Amino acid sequence: QVQLVESGGGLVQPGGSLRLSCAASGKFFSIDAMGWYRQAPGKQRELVARITSSGYTAFADSVKGRFTISRDNAKNTVYLQMNSLKPEDMAVYYCHAFVDGDYTTDYWGQGTQVTVSS
């Protein structure tokens, strides 16, 4: 079984920064794409950013220029650096990964709350 454990959420003022981390653990061969999604109350879960195993990145238009995504393959960890945070960024952020084991399976983290408020 593979677990994705997120950390780094919290309360920040508008214009502030947060860094989310997500570490994968368990039995697997490798991790393909990793990404971050978010879900605000009453809204659908949406993709924020993703990164492939080779480092190709993609971002939602709403976060381009403010968020960056990176990964440390040796640590099986993905990071989301969030700068210039806005109230509309407030949501539960979920880590997601495609993991290669006996089969390629996708996993979700438990979610971490990001609150942007003065």
N, C-alpha and C positions, 0 to 999 in steps of 0.2 A: 504494500500500500504506500502511496506517495502522499506526503503532506506538504502544503504550502502555508508557511507561517509569515504573516505580515506584521510589520511594526512601523512606528513613526507617525501615526495619525495624531490628531489633537486639535487644540484651539489656537487659531492664529488670527491676527488682525488683518483687515484688507491691506493688500500691498506686501504682506509678509511672505515668508517661505517655509516650506516643509519638505522633508525628504522621507519618502516611504521606501521600505525595504521588504523584500519577499524572498525567503529562503526555502528551497525545496529539499526535502529529505525523504529517505526511504530507499527502496530497491529499484533501480532503473539503470538503463545503459547511458542515456543522454537526454538532454532537453532540447526540443526544437524551439519554436517561437514562444516567447513569454510576453505577457502584456498586462496592462492595467485597465480595468473597467470601473465605472462608477454608476451609482444609482441614487438619485435624489428622491425624496418622498413624493409619491404620486407620479413618478416618471419611470420610463423604461431604463434598463441597464444599457449603458452606452460605452463604446470603446473610447478610451482616452489616448492610449499609446501602446505600441507593440514593437518588439525587437526580435529579429531572427537570430539564429545561432551564429550567423556570420556577421551580425551587427547592423543589418538593414533596419531602419526605423520608419515608423509611420505615426502620424499624430492626427487627432481630431482637429478640425479647423479652429475650434474654440480655444485650444490650448497652444497652438503653434506660436513659437517665439517666447513662450513663458515656461513651458514644461520641457524637460529632457528625460530621456529614458536611457539606461545603460545596464549592463550586466557583467557579472564576474563569473565566467563559466567554471573556473576552478572552485568557486564557492557555491555554485548552483543558485546564484542570487541575482535578482533583478531589482533595480532602483528606479524610483521616479522622483526627480527633483522638480519641485513645484515652486515657481517664483511668481511674484506679482499676483498673488492670489486675490480672487474676487469673491464676493458673496455667492455668486452663481456657481462657483467651484465646490461649494459645500455639498457633500454627499458621503455615502459609504463607498470606499474604494476597495475593489476586489482585484486580487492577483489571479492571473490565469496562465496556464502553461500546457503545452503539448509535450508529453513525456513518452520517451521510447523505452518500453519494457518488453514483455512478451508481445505486447501490442502497443500501438501508439494510442494513447488515451489522454484526454484533456482533464485537467484538475482545476479546482477553484480554491482560493483561500477563504478564510472565514469572514473577511472584510474588516476594514479599519475606518473609523469615523474621522472625517476631516470637517471641521467647523470653522468657517470664516466669518468673524463677527467682531465688531468693535465694542 
